Amino acid sequence: MAYATVVQNRKSVLLFPPLSPSPEPLPAMLKQPSVKKKNDMKKIFLLLTTIALGQSAFSQFAYPTTKTVEVSDTYFGKAITDQYRWLEDLKNPEVEKWFKTQAEYTNSQLAKIPGQDKLISELKALDKLIPVNYTPVAKAGGKYFYKKRLPDEQKAKLYYRQGENGKEILLFDPQKFVEGKTYDYYTSVSDDGSKIAMNLSEAGSEIGDVRILDVATGKFLPDVIPHCDGNFAEGSNTDLYYMQFKGYDVHDQEQKLNLPFKLHVLGTPAEKDLVIVSSKNNPELNISPKEMPSISDFKNSPYMILGLYTVENNQTLYYAKRSELKSEKIHWKPLTTKEDEVRNFFVKGTDIYFLTTKGSPKFKLIKTSLDNPDLKNAKTIVEGNNEWQLSYDAFTETKDYLIFNKSKNELITKTYQYEFKTGKISEIKVPLKGNISTMSWSNEDNEVVLVNLGWTIPYNFYSYNVATKKFSDGILHLKYKYPNLENIVYEEVEIPSWDGTLVPLSIVYDKSKLKKDGSNITFMQGYGSYGMNAYTPYFDDYALPLLNRGVILAYSHIRGGGEKGNEWYLAGKKTTKPNTWKDFNACAEWLIKNKYTSSDKFGISGASAGGILIGRAITERPDLYKVAIPKVGCLNALRGEFSPNGPVNVPEFGTVEIEEEFKGLLEMDAFQHIEKGVKYPAQLITTGFNDPRVASFIPAKFAAKMQNENGSQNPTFLYVDYSAGHFGGSTMDERFVQMAKEYAFLLWQCGDREFQP
């Protein structure tokens, strides 16, 4: 299915796709980047003095010593100093020792906060309220494949059953694959359901091997495809497509550059696999080193689509006859350029549907023929408007239908079905409150999974047949009840930002504990990048330990996301990025002004690209907040480009090689905006040392500078997780421990008596 392929490739390059499943020989980092410009040459110098700094004169915390070695770069006539560049060499023994010392110190300080064991117990008790956790995977050969986790289990296992009423059979346990290790995995099921391509990686690394599981025997075939992402070609039981990384080293600067896209046939040696597309083999396509080629093909179409992906939302696509796949030379024809503003595509026979923002910032779906594609004269199927936009990430294909959502600010949704044959559009109406999203078991029939969710509606699964409109609980339906749910309420408001723009803000709290006198602790989260709808309404059961203590949860739907369409996204990208944290700070001011909370009771958090948001929110308005928890955060934007995952993210954040974009990167760089002696909030800065998306040196440098220069008595801790990558703990126990640390830090610093050392 085209959409699944597109998402998988973007998933490999985004800094942080929220709610996504998983899924630096760095001496080179000390070399300075070249900058192309007419009149200015970049000057590089190392000062000969090395200054050892220990405990900040302003702080009560005896942080580990962090030396400074000043480096200066000049971009377009502006000198940029960096005293912590040496921390970028993650393979340097001195740097490794520094990280371990920071980790030990942070762990020792966090251990002093009481109440963490109680929080963990509460989280485990909440987990047990759901008798079983399901994740739909696929339907093929009459078999339903799904992941399932029981409350006492650490990881979801892979199961299948033949038909709805068939016996449940365990296929894979990620904690028993290799003794003593835990694996993350995602799957691709063959056309007839006889085999599963298992993308297996050690917990946190995201880079691993593809192996083939035989469903009948439950055993792995001999085929092993190293360090890659792979999936079965649609309609095939033997052919696998995969994108192969350079190796397993997540710190390798060239890990994601010049990646080949290959074809593996089961039973043949992987070293002889066919390279279908690469920059080397296809010079006519002008594939840049950072672009990741990927092919989507379709069982019932004579065509296949080639995409060249970075994090750029507007896709560059080519097409060719599927019959050419294994030929000596594939004749790729241009299909779309970035100027066509195509976000997604769906193929049905010889018809292709494009989701585009061209001339329609609220999105529209258009249709043309691959026999003679003509986007300018394509037929418009459905189009968003100022009241209801199309949700770009909520399209689902079935055999005869395309299902999509319309939304208001991505907070209130309606779901529709479009029939390919007749072109008829009708609303899906089912007896459920709140929002629904859809997941397709297969595009071979019309059965879908409906996911029901909302801020106060615990998620649940239902079955729906799009053709017959039959609605039922289905095989994954859950039965459970949360205590005190009747007191959990929410508000949706829009508040004026610095320039008068109205920003959506969602507020969730226990109505029996809201005082409206400024005394409630508030925890606000945001993201604001890639045009993603990061915080659509969902019930976070693991946040109940906060809600039950009277903590207000707030979600700021700031510019840079996609909540109000493409223009909302572009208003928080590159040089317009300041709107992202200014919107966020405006939401904070509104909550304080309206007595939901006060600045000494206010905590904030954001992950990955959300680190830009949190870092700049506190460096621009440190007076608004008591606590900041940037998780695996992009806190040193000027240096992100020179990390392994940096080049593919240039389309989103910019490059230092273009003057205007350099200025934008400098403005969004929280590290560069730390000022000595300014009183900053308490900070718990996290990193996974195996993180392939935001290299550990990025949050580490920010933490080091903040420790040395913060003028407040508030703590700045760097939490280093050596067993995790970008998405934190892999097992449930690891997740609960990490959540407990973050919650306890928030509650400690905001004055909750239960958590005072």
KETORRO-891305 format. One line per field, with one value per residue (C-alpha): residue number from 1; y, z, x. Coordinates in Angstrom, 2 decimals. Layout:
residues N
i [NUM:...]
Y [Y:...]
Z [Z:...]
X [X:...]
***
This chain:
residues 757
i [1:2:3:4:5:6:7:8:9:10:11:12:13:14:15:16:17:18:19:20:21:22:23:24:25:26:27:28:29:30:31:32:33:34:35:36:37:38:39:40:41:42:43:44:45:46:47:48:49:50:51:52:53:54:55:56:57:58:59:60:61:62:63:64:65:66:67:68:69:70:71:72:73:74:75:76:77:78:79:80:81:82:83:84:85:86:87:88:89:90:91:92:93:94:95:96:97:98:99:100:101:102:103:104:105:106:107:108:109:110:111:112:113:114:115:116:117:118:119:120:121:122:123:124:125:126:127:128:129:130:131:132:133:134:135:136:137:138:139:140:141:142:143:144:145:146:147:148:149:150:151:152:153:154:155:156:157:158:159:160:161:162:163:164:165:166:167:168:169:170:171:172:173:174:175:176:177:178:179:180:181:182:183:184:185:186:187:188:189:190:191:192:193:194:195:196:197:198:199:200:201:202:203:204:205:206:207:208:209:210:211:212:213:214:215:216:217:218:219:220:221:222:223:224:225:226:227:228:229:230:231:232:233:234:235:236:237:238:239:240:241:242:243:244:245:246:247:248:249:250:251:252:253:254:255:256:257:258:259:260:261:262:263:264:265:266:267:268:269:270:271:272:273:274:275:276:277:278:279:280:281:282:283:284:285:286:287:288:289:290:291:292:293:294:295:296:297:298:299:300:301:302:303:304:305:306:307:308:309:310:311:312:313:314:315:316:317:318:319:320:321:322:323:324:325:326:327:328:329:330:331:332:333:334:335:336:337:338:339:340:341:342:343:344:345:346:347:348:349:350:351:352:353:354:355:356:357:358:359:360:361:362:363:364:365:366:367:368:369:370:371:372:373:374:375:376:377:378:379:380:381:382:383:384:385:386:387:388:389:390:391:392:393:394:395:396:397:398:399:400:401:402:403:404:405:406:407:408:409:410:411:412:413:414:415:416:417:418:419:420:421:422:423:424:425:426:427:428:429:430:431:432:433:434:435:436:437:438:439:440:441:442:443:444:445:446:447:448:449:450:451:452:453:454:455:456:457:458:459:460:461:462:463:464:465:466:467:468:469:470:471:472:473:474:475:476:477:478:479:480:481:482:483:484:485:486:487:488:489:490:491:492:493:494:495:496:497:498:499:500:501:502:503:504:505:506:507:508:509:510:511:512:513:514:515:516:517:518:519:520:521:522:523:524:525:526:527:528:529:530:531:532:533:534:535:536:537:538:539:540:541:542:543:544:545:546:547:548:549:550:551:552:553:554:555:556:557:558:559:560:561:562:563:564:565:566:567:568:569:570:571:572:573:574:575:576:577:578:579:580:581:582:583:584:585:586:587:588:589:590:591:592:593:594:595:596:597:598:599:600:601:602:603:604:605:606:607:608:609:610:611:612:613:614:615:616:617:618:619:620:621:622:623:624:625:626:627:628:629:630:631:632:633:634:635:636:637:638:639:640:641:642:643:644:645:646:647:648:649:650:651:652:653:654:655:656:657:658:659:660:661:662:663:664:665:666:667:668:669:670:671:672:673:674:675:676:677:678:679:680:681:682:683:684:685:686:687:688:689:690:691:692:693:694:695:696:697:698:699:700:701:702:703:704:705:706:707:708:709:710:711:712:713:714:715:716:717:718:719:720:721:722:723:724:725:726:727:728:729:730:731:732:733:734:735:736:737:738:739:740:741:742:743:744:745:746:747:748:749:750:751:752:753:754:755:756:757]
Y [0.00:3.31:5.16:2.57:2.76:6.53:6.65:4.03:6.02:9.32:7.51:6.76:10.40:12.52:13.67:12.54:11.34:11.41:8.31:6.42:2.86:2.37:2.50:9.44:8.33:11.74:13.22:14.47:16.56:18.68:19.65:22.83:22.87:24.68:27.63:28.83:32.55:35.34:37.74:35.99:33.19:31.25:31.70:28.85:29.06:27.19:29.28:27.85:28.12:25.38:26.50:23.94:24.86:22.97:23.99:27.11:30.04:30.51:26.97:24.90:21.72:20.39:19.35:17.30:19.44:20.35:21.96:24.50:24.66:27.63:27.17:29.95:29.74:32.72:32.51:35.39:37.79:36.66:34.88:31.98:30.70:27.22:26.18:22.65:21.41:18.82:16.93:16.11:13.41:10.66:8.04:10.02:8.30:11.68:12.39:8.91:9.46:12.86:11.29:8.52:11.03:13.15:10.08:8.94:12.39:12.80:9.36:10.09:13.36:11.96:9.08:11.61:12.55:10.52:9.09:7.47:3.92:4.96:6.47:3.27:1.25:3.53:3.20:-0.58:-0.65:1.46:-0.85:-3.80:-2.15:-3.10:-6.92:-6.98:-4.45:-4.98:-3.49:-4.52:-5.61:-7.10:-9.59:-11.99:-15.51:-15.31:-14.81:-11.88:-10.79:-8.58:-7.66:-8.43:-7.61:-8.78:-6.54:-8.62:-8.67:-6.28:-6.31:-7.01:-10.39:-11.23:-13.52:-14.66:-16.46:-18.06:-16.14:-14.19:-17.27:-19.18:-20.34:-17.72:-18.76:-17.10:-16.35:-14.21:-13.14:-10.24:-11.12:-14.70:-14.13:-13.73:-14.78:-11.83:-9.19:-7.27:-6.52:-3.94:-5.10:-4.16:-6.44:-6.85:-9.77:-11.59:-11.64:-15.05:-14.66:-17.50:-15.41:-12.29:-9.96:-9.13:-5.89:-6.66:-4.26:-4.28:-2.08:1.59:1.36:1.32:-0.18:-3.94:-6.86:-8.20:-11.88:-13.97:-15.82:-18.83:-18.74:-22.46:-23.58:-20.46:-20.65:-18.23:-18.93:-18.73:-15.30:-12.43:-8.94:-6.75:-3.16:-2.26:-1.46:-3.90:-5.04:-7.49:-6.15:-5.84:-9.03:-11.03:-13.93:-13.98:-10.45:-7.95:-4.29:-2.71:0.45:-0.42:1.73:1.91:-0.18:-0.46:2.47:5.14:7.62:7.24:10.58:8.88:6.39:7.78:9.18:7.72:4.86:2.20:0.71:-3.02:-6.12:-9.44:-12.72:-15.32:-18.14:-16.11:-14.63:-11.09:-10.00:-10.59:-8.57:-6.26:-2.52:-1.07:2.62:4.50:7.74:5.72:3.61:6.38:9.57:10.74:11.18:13.53:11.87:13.92:12.10:12.91:11.68:8.19:6.35:4.03:2.18:1.53:-1.04:-2.25:-5.68:-4.55:-1.85:-2.11:0.83:1.45:4.73:5.89:8.54:10.43:11.17:13.47:15.12:17.44:17.18:17.94:14.73:14.20:11.18:9.17:6.31:3.34:0.10:-2.60:-5.06:-3.22:-3.92:-6.59:-5.31:-3.98:-0.42:1.04:4.00:6.36:9.22:12.37:12.40:15.21:17.86:19.77:22.58:20.27:20.20:16.52:15.15:11.63:9.36:6.33:4.07:2.13:0.33:2.98:5.83:7.77:10.03:12.84:14.65:18.15:21.67:23.27:26.14:24.65:25.07:23.01:20.08:18.54:15.11:14.99:12.18:11.57:8.58:7.03:6.24:9.97:11.87:15.50:17.20:20.57:19.10:16.48:15.95:17.27:14.57:16.46:19.68:21.21:24.67:27.21:25.30:21.69:20.78:17.35:15.47:14.64:11.73:10.05:8.33:4.59:2.36:-0.71:-2.83:-0.50:2.63:5.41:6.57:10.06:12.55:16.17:18.16:21.41:22.16:18.36:18.37:17.54:15.10:13.57:10.42:9.79:7.04:7.55:4.73:4.28:2.89:5.43:8.46:8.67:10.24:9.56:10.12:7.12:7.26:4.87:4.99:6.33:9.56:11.45:11.01:7.96:7.06:4.08:1.30:-1.10:-4.81:-5.30:-3.67:-7.00:-6.48:-3.68:-4.49:-1.79:-1.21:1.90:3.43:5.49:8.13:11.54:13.50:11.75:8.66:5.67:4.29:1.21:-0.86:-1.68:-3.44:-1.77:-3.05:-0.06:-1.73:-3.18:-0.52:-3.32:-2.12:-4.47:-4.85:-6.99:-9.24:-6.51:-4.83:-4.05:-4.06:-1.97:0.91:3.63:5.00:8.71:9.13:11.04:13.91:14.25:17.06:19.21:22.65:23.72:27.39:29.61:32.28:35.27:34.92:37.77:38.88:38.31:34.89:32.53:29.41:26.30:25.17:21.99:21.85:18.58:18.35:16.80:19.17:18.24:19.49:22.66:25.75:28.55:30.50:29.86:27.03:24.07:22.59:22.66:20.52:21.83:20.01:21.01:20.07:22.33:20.82:18.98:20.03:17.10:16.94:15.88:16.10:15.04:14.19:10.96:9.68:9.28:6.72:6.97:10.65:9.78:9.91:13.60:14.32:12.58:14.92:17.98:18.62:20.34:18.91:21.42:20.81:23.81:23.40:25.86:27.02:24.64:21.80:21.00:21.74:24.56:23.41:24.06:27.79:26.98:24.71:27.21:29.89:27.90:26.64:27.82:31.64:31.74:29.24:31.86:31.73:28.19:29.17:32.56:30.80:28.43:31.23:33.08:29.98:29.91:33.59:32.98:30.05:32.13:35.21:33.13:31.57:27.99:28.07:30.36:30.56:28.74:25.85:25.58:22.71:22.16:19.39:18.57:15.80:15.72:18.60:19.76:20.47:23.56:24.67:24.01:25.30:28.59:28.97:29.03:31.03:33.72:33.72:32.01:33.89:31.91:28.46:26.52:23.25:22.28:18.68:18.63:14.97:13.84:17.44:19.36:22.05:23.01:23.59:25.09:21.79:19.44:19.51:17.89:14.92:11.62:12.45:16.11:16.24:14.73:17.32:20.34:20.83:21.34:23.48:24.88:24.88:27.10:27.32:29.70:33.05:33.40:29.84:30.23:33.19:31.05:28.24:30.67:32.07:28.59:27.42:27.30:26.51:29.78:31.74:30.73:33.89:33.70:34.68:34.55:32.63:29.66:27.05:23.64:21.26:17.52:17.08:13.55:11.63:8.03:7.30:5.09:7.73:7.64:10.77:13.39:12.67:12.66:15.49:17.93:17.81:17.19:20.44:22.37:20.75:21.47:25.14:25.53:23.97:26.35:29.53:29.25:32.01:30.35:27.84:25.48:22.14:21.22:17.45:15.45:12.05:9.55:6.28:3.83:1.13:3.36:5.30:8.00:6.60:5.93:2.65:-0.41:-2.53:-1.44:-1.39:0.89:3.19:3.33:4.15:6.94:8.38:8.24:10.18:12.88:13.15:13.22:15.92:18.04:17.56:18.12:21.39:22.65:22.15:19.04:18.07:14.36:14.70:16.94:15.30]
Z [0.00:-1.04:2.17:4.35:2.23:2.34:6.08:6.70:4.84:6.47:9.81:9.25:8.95:11.10:14.33:16.21:14.80:17.81:18.66:16.11:16.74:16.35:14.46:14.31:13.59:15.08:15.03:11.77:13.90:14.91:11.30:10.39:7.70:4.45:3.71:0.15:-0.16:-2.37:-0.08:3.24:3.98:7.12:9.72:12.03:15.08:18.29:21.28:22.94:26.41:27.92:30.90:33.47:35.07:37.84:40.02:38.78:41.11:40.93:41.70:44.85:42.86:42.56:38.91:37.41:35.95:32.28:30.60:27.82:24.64:22.60:18.89:16.61:13.19:11.03:8.87:6.57:8.65:12.03:14.49:16.40:19.46:20.85:24.00:24.04:20.51:21.99:23.34:19.77:19.51:21.09:20.60:22.47:25.83:27.57:26.19:27.13:30.67:30.83:29.84:32.43:35.14:34.24:34.21:37.62:39.10:37.71:38.90:42.38:42.55:41.15:43.63:46.45:45.27:47.25:45.82:42.71:43.84:44.54:41.06:39.50:41.50:40.31:36.68:36.95:38.53:35.70:33.17:34.74:34.24:30.56:30.42:27.11:24.79:21.05:17.93:14.53:12.03:8.86:7.35:4.66:3.58:5.87:8.87:11.28:12.52:15.58:18.50:21.99:25.46:28.77:31.87:33.37:30.11:29.18:25.38:22.91:21.21:17.66:17.19:14.47:14.18:11.15:10.75:13.47:15.57:14.95:17.65:18.74:17.89:19.21:16.47:18.04:21.50:21.28:24.64:23.69:20.24:21.72:25.29:27.60:25.01:24.16:20.56:18.90:15.77:13.03:10.42:6.79:5.87:2.54:0.14:1.19:4.88:4.83:5.74:7.71:7.13:10.64:11.00:14.16:16.10:19.59:21.82:21.04:18.08:15.28:12.93:12.63:10.28:8.31:8.83:7.43:9.75:8.35:9.74:9.43:11.40:13.52:12.53:10.71:7.19:6.49:4.80:6.77:5.26:7.36:8.65:6.65:6.63:4.50:3.44:1.06:-2.38:-2.64:-4.01:-3.50:-1.27:-2.31:-3.14:-0.51:-0.96:1.44:2.08:3.37:5.81:5.84:9.01:12.59:14.09:14.92:15.51:12.01:10.23:6.88:8.21:6.21:3.13:-0.41:0.60:-2.04:-2.49:-3.16:-4.03:-2.27:-3.49:-0.77:-0.92:-2.65:-1.06:0.24:-1.07:-4.62:-4.21:-7.03:-6.52:-8.03:-7.41:-6.07:-6.69:-8.21:-10.56:-11.53:-12.25:-14.49:-11.40:-9.67:-6.31:-3.63:-0.86:1.71:-0.38:0.40:-2.63:-2.10:-4.44:-3.94:-6.14:-6.23:-6.73:-9.08:-10.99:-13.90:-12.48:-9.65:-8.01:-6.99:-4.30:-3.24:0.43:3.07:5.68:2.94:2.88:-0.83:-2.58:-5.67:-7.48:-10.63:-12.23:-14.45:-15.64:-12.99:-15.66:-15.79:-12.12:-12.70:-16.07:-16.65:-16.85:-15.49:-17.47:-14.74:-15.85:-13.77:-11.98:-9.40:-8.25:-4.98:-6.74:-7.09:-3.26:-3.16:0.40:-0.33:-3.11:-3.59:-6.66:-7.87:-11.17:-13.60:-11.52:-9.07:-6.33:-4.92:-1.64:-2.30:-0.88:-4.30:-4.36:-1.31:2.04:3.75:1.42:-1.52:-3.10:-6.89:-9.43:-12.73:-14.83:-14.83:-18.50:-19.13:-15.84:-15.92:-12.53:-13.92:-15.23:-12.54:-11.17:-7.66:-5.50:-2.22:-0.83:2.61:3.50:6.29:8.50:7.80:6.53:5.27:7.78:5.74:7.96:8.28:4.92:4.77:1.69:1.38:-1.64:-2.90:-0.77:0.44:3.97:5.17:7.94:7.94:11.04:12.93:14.16:14.20:17.47:16.19:13.29:10.92:8.95:5.32:2.74:-0.98:-3.35:-6.11:-8.65:-8.33:-6.87:-4.14:-0.81:2.37:6.07:8.28:11.17:14.07:17.65:19.20:21.04:20.38:17.35:15.28:13.21:10.88:10.23:7.32:7.85:4.11:0.79:-0.39:1.41:2.97:6.66:8.76:12.41:13.92:16.78:19.12:21.19:22.86:25.76:28.19:26.11:26.67:23.29:21.97:18.81:16.74:13.43:10.47:6.98:4.66:1.96:4.15:6.92:9.48:12.83:15.62:18.49:16.40:17.58:19.28:21.37:24.96:28.15:31.04:33.33:34.86:38.34:38.69:34.94:35.51:37.04:34.15:31.83:29.12:27.56:24.02:23.72:21.22:22.64:20.90:20.29:20.17:16.73:17.38:15.70:17.52:18.79:19.83:23.39:24.97:28.76:30.62:34.38:37.30:37.86:41.54:42.08:39.94:42.16:39.60:42.10:40.47:42.82:40.44:38.97:35.18:32.70:29.12:26.07:22.45:19.27:16.26:13.44:10.11:9.77:12.05:14.22:17.30:20.01:18.63:21.40:23.17:26.70:28.36:31.08:32.24:33.02:35.66:38.48:37.61:37.03:40.26:42.10:40.63:37.88:34.81:31.45:28.60:24.91:22.81:19.09:17.88:14.45:12.71:13.17:10.82:13.03:10.81:7.47:5.36:6.07:9.80:9.11:6.97:9.63:11.97:9.65:9.16:9.31:10.70:13.44:16.24:15.99:17.40:20.82:20.87:20.46:23.25:25.58:24.80:25.87:29.11:29.77:29.18:31.62:34.28:33.66:33.96:37.25:36.07:37.41:38.22:36.98:40.04:39.38:35.63:33.90:30.18:27.94:24.30:22.55:19.71:17.35:20.28:21.96:19.76:21.23:24.88:24.65:23.10:25.26:28.40:26.94:25.69:28.68:31.64:33.99:32.83:33.96:36.96:35.16:31.63:30.47:26.90:25.91:23.35:22.22:19.28:21.48:19.30:15.90:14.30:14.77:13.91:10.26:11.17:12.98:11.23:10.92:10.15:6.33:5.72:8.10:6.25:4.33:7.63:9.60:7.07:6.38:7.48:3.81:2.96:4.74:5.39:6.68:8.81:10.52:11.09:12.60:14.87:16.09:16.91:18.59:22.33:23.14:21.56:23.50:27.00:28.78:31.74:35.01:33.79:36.14:34.19:35.25:36.66:33.83:33.31:29.92:28.52:25.87:24.70:24.00:21.04:19.57:15.74:15.30:17.75:18.49:22.22:21.99:21.09:24.41:26.24:25.07:26.11:29.55:30.01:29.13:31.24:34.25:33.92:33.22:34.84:37.41:39.38:42.23:40.07:39.08:35.57:35.18:32.12:32.16:29.95:29.07:27.76:26.90:24.85:21.62:20.56:22.03:25.59:27.42:25.39:28.12:30.18:33.39:31.72:30.55:33.98:35.65:33.18:33.58:37.34:37.22:35.02:37.06:40.34:39.06:37.99:41.27:43.38:41.73:41.65:45.39:45.82:49.46:48.73:46.58:48.69:49.70]
X [0.00:1.49:0.74:2.45:5.58:5.72:5.22:7.90:10.53:9.64:9.66:13.34:14.31:12.02:13.57:10.49:7.17:4.92:2.95:4.99:6.16:9.71:11.04:29.67:33.49:32.99:36.41:34.90:32.56:35.52:36.08:34.30:31.59:32.20:29.90:29.28:28.86:30.12:31.88:32.48:34.93:34.42:37.17:38.01:40.18:40.81:41.82:44.89:43.46:41.36:39.32:38.19:34.89:33.20:30.31:28.53:28.95:25.19:24.11:23.66:24.29:27.84:27.71:30.52:33.29:32.87:35.84:35.47:37.51:36.43:35.80:34.58:32.95:32.09:28.99:28.18:30.23:28.85:31.13:29.57:31.44:31.04:32.89:31.48:32.25:34.57:31.53:30.50:33.18:31.08:33.81:36.42:37.16:37.12:33.64:32.43:33.70:31.96:28.62:28.97:29.84:26.81:24.57:25.79:25.35:21.83:20.79:22.12:20.17:16.93:17.13:16.70:13.20:10.65:7.46:8.90:8.17:4.60:4.28:5.60:3.08:0.28:1.40:1.53:-1.92:-3.30:-1.66:-3.47:-6.87:-6.64:-6.80:-4.95:-3.29:-3.71:-2.15:-3.58:-0.93:-2.43:-4.85:-3.64:-4.57:-7.59:-5.30:-5.48:-2.06:-1.77:0.46:-0.74:0.59:-0.83:-0.46:2.36:4.35:7.15:6.77:4.00:4.23:3.15:0.13:-2.24:-5.54:-7.18:-10.43:-12.21:-12.92:-9.70:-7.32:-4.79:-1.23:1.94:4.47:7.18:8.33:10.83:12.37:13.13:14.62:18.12:18.71:19.27:18.30:15.14:14.25:12.05:10.31:7.90:6.46:5.46:3.19:3.45:0.53:-0.78:0.06:2.59:5.63:6.47:9.38:10.58:12.53:14.48:16.70:18.12:16.02:16.50:18.88:16.26:18.86:18.85:18.33:15.40:14.66:11.82:9.48:7.67:4.13:3.41:6.48:7.09:10.76:13.03:14.23:17.99:17.66:19.25:19.42:21.74:21.24:18.15:14.43:12.44:8.97:7.35:6.53:2.77:1.21:4.41:5.42:9.07:10.24:11.34:12.21:14.63:16.59:20.04:21.99:25.76:26.02:24.82:26.72:24.12:26.97:28.41:28.22:27.53:25.01:22.06:23.78:23.67:21.39:20.63:17.17:17.39:15.38:15.87:14.37:13.88:16.39:19.11:22.28:21.73:25.14:23.85:20.66:19.65:20.13:16.98:17.70:20.71:22.54:25.38:23.24:20.81:22.75:19.90:17.69:20.16:19.58:21.30:23.23:20.53:17.57:16.31:14.89:11.93:9.57:5.86:4.16:0.59:-0.88:-3.63:-1.77:0.67:2.64:5.10:6.09:9.56:9.90:13.03:12.44:13.79:11.59:10.32:6.53:6.25:7.19:9.36:7.92:8.60:6.68:7.42:5.87:5.99:7.11:10.47:11.27:13.91:15.09:18.57:17.30:14.06:12.73:11.57:9.35:8.80:5.45:5.58:8.02:8.07:6.20:3.18:2.91:1.94:1.81:0.60:-0.64:-2.88:-2.99:-5.99:-5.42:-4.23:-5.70:-3.57:-4.93:-2.82:-3.30:-2.01:-1.93:-1.46:-3.95:-5.66:-3.88:-6.59:-5.71:-7.53:-7.62:-7.24:-7.30:-5.50:-4.42:-0.94:-1.46:-1.15:-0.74:-1.86:-1.91:-2.98:-6.22:-6.74:-10.23:-10.86:-12.47:-12.80:-11.35:-10.98:-12.23:-11.85:-14.27:-13.27:-9.82:-8.78:-6.63:-3.55:-2.47:-5.89:-6.36:-7.01:-7.38:-9.59:-10.51:-13.23:-12.96:-10.73:-11.54:-10.59:-11.23:-12.27:-11.38:-11.60:-8.08:-7.54:-9.47:-12.97:-13.22:-15.76:-15.02:-16.02:-15.78:-15.15:-16.10:-13.53:-16.02:-18.84:-17.06:-19.73:-18.75:-20.72:-20.12:-19.40:-21.83:-21.37:-22.71:-19.52:-18.74:-15.54:-13.30:-12.51:-9.50:-9.26:-6.77:-6.99:-6.39:-5.90:-6.69:-8.07:-11.40:-13.44:-12.99:-11.35:-10.55:-12.13:-10.18:-12.36:-10.58:-10.76:-9.28:-11.65:-12.48:-10.18:-9.21:-10.96:-11.14:-14.22:-14.80:-16.51:-17.26:-17.20:-19.31:-22.07:-21.74:-21.81:-20.48:-19.41:-16.95:-14.61:-11.78:-9.70:-12.38:-11.40:-13.44:-12.14:-13.04:-10.92:-11.72:-12.54:-13.01:-16.26:-14.26:-11.81:-12.94:-11.42:-11.69:-10.85:-9.94:-8.16:-5.88:-4.27:-0.56:1.96:0.69:-3.02:-3.13:-5.50:-3.75:-5.74:-5.08:-6.47:-6.77:-7.46:-7.98:-9.86:-12.79:-12.96:-9.40:-9.34:-9.09:-8.62:-6.51:-3.14:-2.23:-2.66:0.50:0.29:2.20:2.03:3.34:3.91:5.75:5.23:7.31:6.97:3.33:2.46:-0.63:1.27:-1.38:-4.73:-7.25:-6.40:-6.88:-3.48:-4.10:-0.50:-1.08:-3.69:-1.10:-0.76:-4.44:-5.39:-3.01:-4.69:-2.15:-3.57:-2.46:-2.29:-1.53:-0.54:-1.30:1.30:2.41:4.78:2.28:-0.59:-3.57:-4.81:-3.49:-0.43:-0.24:-0.14:2.81:4.70:4.19:6.46:9.18:12.76:12.76:9.21:10.10:9.95:6.15:6.38:7.74:6.04:2.68:3.65:4.67:1.43:-0.52:1.47:0.73:-2.99:-3.09:-1.34:-3.49:-6.66:-5.52:-5.23:-1.68:1.24:4.82:6.20:3.78:4.34:6.15:6.64:7.90:8.50:10.42:12.93:12.09:9.97:13.30:13.59:10.29:11.14:14.70:13.67:10.57:12.72:15.60:13.20:10.83:12.55:10.20:7.14:8.18:9.42:10.28:11.36:11.79:13.14:13.30:15.91:15.67:17.06:18.63:21.61:20.01:23.12:24.96:22.10:23.09:26.42:24.92:24.06:20.36:20.98:21.23:17.78:16.29:17.69:14.41:12.60:15.04:17.51:21.23:24.11:25.16:22.30:22.43:18.70:18.44:21.56:19.89:16.80:18.88:20.69:17.39:16.04:19.27:18.56:22.21:23.31:20.68:21.81:22.99:25.34:23.69:20.09:17.81:16.45:13.86:14.73:15.57:15.63:17.30:17.15:19.04:19.31:22.96:22.01:19.67:19.89:17.72:18.99:22.64:23.37:25.86:23.06:21.16:24.46:26.02:22.94:23.01:26.72:26.38:23.26:24.98:27.91:25.95:22.50:22.06:19.26:19.29:17.21:18.79:19.90:20.24:21.29:19.62:21.48:19.77:22.37:19.84:17.53:17.51:15.09:11.89:12.97:12.59:11.75:10.14:7.16:9.22:11.77:8.98:7.40:10.72:11.37:7.86:8.19:11.45:9.93:6.72:8.63:10.98:8.00:6.14:9.27:10.15:6.56:6.19:4.07:4.68:4.68:7.80:10.03:13.36]
***
